Amino acid sequence: MRILFLSAQLPEPPHAGGTLRTNGLMRAVHAAGHEVYLLAFASADQLKISSAALDEFCACVEIVPPPSRKIMHRLRDLLLSSKADMQRRFFSLMYAGQLERLLKQTSFDLIQIESLEMTTYLSVIQQTLPDTPVIYDSFNAEYDLQRSIFLAEKHDLRHLPGAVYSWIQWRRLTRYEREVCHAVSHVIAVSDADAAAFDRLAPGCAVSIVPNGIDTQTYAQHDPSLDLGSCALVFTGSMSYRPNIDAAVWFADHILDKVRAHVPEARFFVVGSQPHPRLNALRKRDDVQITGWVPDARPFLHAAAVYVAPLRMGSGTRLKLLQAMAAGRAVVSTSMGAMGLHATDGVELRLADQADEFAQAVIELLQNPARREKLGQAGADYVQRHYDWSVIAPKLFHVYDQVKR
């Protein structure tokens, strides 16, 4: 089949969660013998850097300069329209025109839209190739993500503006995401929790689960290049993303001191791009290091004594947990952070939702290297069996078979 992917960014290099997923899926589709086309937002310089890698799995790559959407435009839409923020985030007349030309010039068997933001171009597809099957590959059940953020922040006056924003977006996304689910041929969810959220949102729409995956061997290869000390606690992810910001602040404010009371040498490393100003207060602490963007998170994973995922909001399947587990790290996570993984507490990772319980789980692992190693190995084995791309790809092809019947 000839398959067109619509993406908000190039999947090379695959740094963030969305690009990691899109990269893995596109490579799997190519390896199965399908012809892969890509239309994405990128600059000419970005394409030049990524072109050699993209040529490995793409028959054609077309780019459009990323749209500029200033805060004043977002405020205007918030106050003067009923549209969800994500409907406008990546809207571009240039992209819409390029998509229309591509659809008229090339015959596609299937179109796969990567993320809710890119469903803003559904109308172009419907007007140009109305009979072509369209798959919406959701990174999250976005309406449910905003609901969870609102519920987590609504009682904290410091976060009241963010909570109000999430309440508004939750309501608007409920309407918009329902429309999308009914408009496409098939919805892909990344977890059973997200699939259930889509079933509640749009009963009767076709939903299948294709979890996030990783190339487990890439993370299994030990990298000893970084020394963070014997009691390093590592958390990774985009640090402009609200669930990650909340997780880092909550861990530092409510858990880290409890850990250091028993393990004084413990230090917390927050690894990820675009650290939000809310994290600035943590920079004053000697036991916290905020790295900002790093070219590769794997050295930090392999240098961690314990990987922590203190997430209290969000949806989907956390690629960060898959990466840490594939690297053989002992992981302590909240239930929210491990949502969709189906790993067993005390076997492949530790689960704790209260600050005292989370701290105790970290302390026990820091004080017991043998237990850390056993948990890390069990986690690595689990991810290899269930979340390697070789296991995930057939689930995607099953969706293709359903859509093309």
Summary of the structure (lengths in Angstrom):
residues: 405
radius of gyration: 21.2
end to end distance: 13.3
largest distance: 65.7
contacts: 1378
relative contact order: 0.11
helix: 51%
strand: 16%
